[in-house]
Amino acid sequence: MNFDEIIKKRPIFWLFSSCGAVVTAMFLLMKYVNSSHTEALTEKNNYLKPFEDKYESLKKENEIIKAENNELKFKNNNIKFELEKTSKLLEERESENAKLINDYKSLEKDYLLVKDNQKIIKNRPKTKNDLIAEQIKKLEQKKKGCSIIWIEPLDISDKGKYV
């Protein structure tokens, strides 16, 4: 080997020191050489490529699932709101129904009281209208028993003709 080939393979050194010369440091830079190390790195990358692709696809699926989850949360909130709204309406309807049932029961009690009071007054004394209605019924029964047909005049002036 000649001198140039030996120099090409050696690392580069830099020596740094502070102004007060308290600290001294040396930096080393290795030169890139195409060798078995680079081949191992490329094989490692080739080996990891399917896993990276799978990771990316899973990441995208996760984002899609998160978006769907947010959408479902929104729908769930809407459903909760509607459920609360309908439950409030149901409570209002139930309270109105309870009031109506109470009103119905009180009316039913009043009706039963009135019905009982009517039983007591069942044999009440007859009024003039009742007596007149009875007389009309008696006359209608007599009318059916007679063979004579009653003709009533259409006009008062014709009354003498039929008598």
Secondary structure, DSSP 8 states (H G I E B T S, - for coil): --HHHHHHHS-EEEEEE-TTSS-EEEEEE-----SHHHHHHHHHHHHHHHHHHHHHHHHHHHHHHHHHHHHHHHHHHHHHHHHHHHHHHHHHHHHHHHHHHHHHHHHHHHHHHHHHHHHHTTT----HHHHHHHHHHHHHHHHHH-SS-----SSGGGHHHH-
